[in-house]
């Protein structure tokens, strides 16, 4: 015997119809467009926050920040914490309310660093593909038995050279296998700044490091990893004692930290994937310093053993600007800010509005001095392929930051007698 299927009531059909129409009309999440060189070059800003996820606009903003001397860390096209802190630092130096938010004033100020192409084509050289390290072990004994802690891939080597996250390099060159002779698209960074940094402020509250010249002008500002809960960075003011480029690293568990089960003193070879990266800026406080890192994309995630960790390229730039025996390094506690130490006015003083006590941190204070010009181009002679690639993208001249002579070039640590003791904190 067959039974009839009951028909839905008319009102139920109406409800189903309304649900279907609503679903079709509801806005769907926007699909992020692929980040290409053309998209970065033509990206424009019309107001509001930077897009979520990876975007060509954020990449363009990061490139201009990098050129201005206010480092966003790795350029990856993602509007994260490092980008926000860089925008705040750029606002402070540009005399804008430093809230870390993208707005039209920030965009207009950044245009001073948009005078040439954001990207360039680069052909991978034989040198790029040579002398790669196949594996970086985590155990310090294994590291100590190696001859170098070098780059593990062409992508890592070029990523650091062009200030790019490796995944962003791959996104700009989809399906391309990096090898000698292959031409790829890369970011066109600026030449490292030259000049003298006489004062460094390490701001623990925001994980930023700012370098000032003798007149009190902020020359550079970098993201950093500053100590940890277990091994905090020092307090007070210290001096830069010495600088070592591409240093070896002495691991001594009796005076700092213990790695794994290793209880013996070890000497780790130099290299960008070493514990202190490619640079060690030693402080007058023994065993502490500012240095590079093997993981630049994790500055705001990782912890250090009491020292100040920068990207290798930022640490190298700073190393050529400090003056051993003269440059001071001041560590600001969580309740201090660069702005308050430098005597900068609060937003109320410049806008006439009442200041919110909760906003008295370093991200809400202003500065009154305009930024110095950032040099363009890159180091190297006329045969340097990187310099040649950038020169094809710009007609702008190289600009000196200031008339003072460049800082004394630190010499590589060639042997044990000339090498400073390089340990992380205590």
JOCORLIN-V380742 format. One line per field, one symbol per residue. ss: DSSP state (h for helix, s for strand, l for the rest). psi: psi as a letter, one per 20 degrees, with the letter a starting at -180 (. if undefined). burial: # if it has 9 or more other C-alpha atoms within 8 Angstrom, else .. A space follows every 50 residues. Layout:
BEGIN
ss = ???
psi = ???
burial = ???
END
This chain:
BEGIN
ss = lllllllllhhhhhhhhhhhhhhhhlllllllllllhhhhhhllllllll lllslhhhhhhhhhhhhhlsllllsllsllhhhhhhhhhhhhhhllllll lllhhhhhhhhhhlllllsssssllhhhhllllllllllhhhhhllllll lllhhhhhhhhllslhhhhhhhllllllllllssssslllllllllslss sssllllssssslllllsssssslsslllllllllsssssssssslllss sllllllllllllllsssllllllllllssssslllllsssllllhhhll lllllllssllhhhhhhhhllslllllssssslllllhhhhllllshhhh hlllllhhhllhhhslllllllllllllllllllhhhhhhhlllllllll llllllllllllllllllllllllll
psi = pqqpppqqqhhhhgghghgggghhhppqppppqporgghghipqpjrrrq qqapqhggggggghgghijnpjcqoijpnahhgghggghggghjkqpmij pprhggghhiiikkjrqhqrqppprhhhirlqphporhphghghjrhqma qirhggghghhjkqqhhhghhimpjpoprpipprprqnrrqqqqapoipp poohhjlqpppqahjjpogqpqqqpnarhhnqrrraprqpgrppplqrpo oniiierpocjpjqpqoqrrqhjrhjciqonqriopiqrpraqimhikhj grqrliaoprqghghgghhjhropigpqopoprhjqqgghhjkqqrhhhi ijqppphijjrhijrrrjpqqqqpqrarrqaiiohgghghhhiqjqrppq griqqqqppqqqohrhhipqpoqob.
burial = ............#.....................###.###.#....... #..##########################..################### ####.##..##.##.#########...##..##..#...#.###.#..## ##########.#####.######......#...########.######## #####.########...###########..###....############# ###..###...#...#########.#########..########.#..## ..######################..#######..#####...#####.. ....#....#########..#..#####........#####.##.....# #....##..#..#.....##.#####
END
